[in-house]
Amino acid sequence: MNNQISNPKMEVPKGIELNDKDYITSLLSCLKEMQKNYTVALTEASNEYLYQKYYNMFTNITSLQRKTYELMFRLGFYTLEKAEQNKITNKYNTLNQEFIDLQN
C-alpha cells in the first residue's frame, strides 16, 4: 500500500543556473525566517499598538508562507505521507497528556 501523497513533479533545468524551484525554495526559507523574527518581535513589543502592527504583519507573512508551501506541494516539490489512524491517536494522546501535566 502506497502511503505517499504527492503531485507530479514540475521538471526544472539541472545545472548551476538558478531555476524556478531554487527561487521558490529561497522564498519559502525567507518567509519562514521572517515568521520566526515576527514571533520574537511580538513577545518583545513594548505597547499594544506596536503589538497589533507586528501581529498583522505576522499574520500576513504566515499566510504567504502557507500559500508558498501549498504551491510547492502542487508543483510536486514536497511529498507527504498518509498517517495511520493509530499513529494520529497515539500522538494526540501523548500531547494531550503533556498538556494536562502542564496544568497541574
C-alpha positions in Angstrom: 0.0 0.0 0.0 1.4 3.4 -1.0 1.2 5.9 1.8 2.6 8.7 -0.2 0.6 11.8 -1.1 2.2 13.8 -3.9 1.7 15.6 -7.2 3.5 15.2 -10.5 6.8 17.0 -10.1 7.4 20.0 -12.2 10.6 19.5 -14.1 13.3 22.2 -13.7 16.5 22.6 -15.6 19.5 21.0 -13.9 22.9 22.7 -13.7 24.5 25.7 -12.0 21.9 28.3 -13.0 19.0 29.1 -10.7 15.7 27.6 -11.7 12.1 28.1 -10.5 12.5 25.5 -7.7 15.5 27.4 -6.4 13.7 30.7 -6.4 10.6 29.4 -4.6 12.7 27.4 -2.1 14.6 30.6 -1.3 11.3 32.5 -0.9 9.9 29.8 1.4 13.1 29.9 3.5 12.9 33.8 3.8 9.2 33.7 4.8 9.9 31.1 7.5 12.8 33.2 8.9 10.6 36.3 8.8 7.8 34.4 10.6 10.3 33.4 13.4 11.5 37.0 13.7 8.0 38.4 14.0 7.3 35.8 16.7 10.2 37.3 18.7 9.0 40.9 17.9 5.5 40.0 19.2 6.9 38.8 22.5 9.0 41.9 22.9 6.5 44.6 21.7 6.6 47.5 24.2 2.9 48.5 23.8 -0.4 47.3 22.4 -0.3 49.5 19.3 3.1 48.1 18.3 2.0 44.6 19.2 -1.1 44.9 16.9 1.1 46.2 14.0 3.5 43.3 14.4 0.6 40.8 14.8 -0.9 42.0 11.5 2.4 41.6 9.7 3.0 38.2 11.3 -0.4 37.1 10.1 0.3 38.2 6.5 3.7 36.6 6.5 2.2 33.3 7.9 -0.4 33.3 5.2 2.2 33.9 2.4 4.4 31.2 3.9 1.5 28.7 3.8 0.5 29.7 0.3 4.1 29.3 -0.9 4.3 25.8 0.7 1.0 24.8 -0.9 2.2 25.9 -4.3 5.4 23.9 -3.9 3.3 20.9 -2.9 1.1 21.3 -6.0 4.3 21.6 -8.1 5.5 18.2 -6.7 8.4 19.6 -4.7 7.0 18.0 -1.5 5.7 14.6 -0.8 3.5 13.8 2.3 2.9 10.5 4.0 -0.6 9.3 5.0 -0.6 8.7 8.7 -2.3 5.7 10.1 -5.2 6.4 12.4 -3.4 4.7 15.4 -0.4 6.9 14.9 -2.5 10.0 15.0 -4.4 8.8 18.0 -1.2 8.0 19.9 0.3 11.3 19.1 -2.8 13.1 20.2 -2.9 11.2 23.5 0.7 11.9 24.2 0.4 15.7 23.5 -2.9 15.8 25.4 -1.3 14.2 28.5 1.6 16.6 28.3 -0.9 19.5 28.2 -2.7 18.1 31.2 0.6 17.6 33.1 1.5 21.3 32.4 -1.8 22.4 34.0 -1.1 20.5 37.3 
